Amino acid sequence: MSRFPHVRVSGDAAQRGRQLGQRAAERIARSVAIYREVFAYYAGWDWPRVVEHAALYRPAIAAYEPRYLEEIDAIASGAGLDPGDVLALNVRTEIMFAAVARAAANECTAFAALPEATADGHTLIGQNWDWKPEMSETVIVLEAEQDEGPNFVTVVEAGLLAKAGFNSAGIGLATNALVTDQDRGEPGVPYHVVLRGILDSESLSDALGAVTRRPRASAANYLVAHRDGEAVDIEAAPGDYARVYLAFPEDGLAAHTNHFTGDGFDLKDVALWRMPSSPFRLHRLGELLGQQHGSLSPDELQTILSDHFNYPNAICAHPDTRLEPMERNASVASVIMDLNSQTLWLADGNPCQTPYRELEYSALLDKAPGFSPPA
């Protein structure tokens, strides 16, 4: 497994997008090629049909944050692609549902540990991201210096607006795919656009607003923490603010996988059918985190995220060779973030096989917030 390349961008939305497109053109093109195969396999959709459907989401993205469309279009220009190609990448979750491709499960295991649970009193957050093994050929570490909003770092498929990451305002983000019977690919704010909205947030309330302020197209879980020692888990079904379910850490710990756990959820949880490993990964993660309560460190978390209970559908996921090749998933990346030291530990592949790299971002994330508390 080769290391994921780092891509540093700066300036306004158009400048950052163009720089990203130019500097990650090969990986963006590879992502388009892989998703051509994914959509054709699961739904029989050719790429022109994918692009045509993705265009239906432009109004919802424009209403949510117009500069995100400007950035997407600039990425495409920089990479020498049609804007619809990059838009389709950012709407790929919703296209899966529109194409009745729910079998393409995207599993992840996420955690947050607040100061009372960690060895040094820092706030830690992270996850294993599980998806098609070949997607490792598309991942980058995106390092963004923004003219508007916080600076941020995200480990993400090239061309997408965001995935797991942290920002200069002290926000950290981990995420899990969720699926309900209401996930039908109907136009709304796409999952990866909401993720970017959270990384552009300067507080936990801003992050919640990023999830609730416009109707969402698909279900997802957003685990958000702040360096001051607070966190919230936000389960969101398709729809508006009424379909959002909050949970807060217990004993300084939060964990989430790929099924709904919130009170008040009243839809059908398709993930329990398509991702039956989810409850077992969640229980196992909770047990392992609890055993290290008060002494959790990046080293301890690296061991936990390498756990193989229920192999191959474990916290550290490996391809299930009983399945067709296109159906197999693995832990493509593993991420641990210290929100106080502004340090990221990254395994460029399965954490049981790939040493974590320690990446320190205090210089990039040393940006004053848009507001300051009174002295």
Order of alpha helices (4+ residues) and beta strands (2+ residues): beta-alpha-alpha-alpha-alpha-alpha-alpha-alpha-beta-beta-beta-beta-beta-beta-alpha-alpha-beta-beta-beta-beta-alpha-alpha-alpha-beta-beta-beta
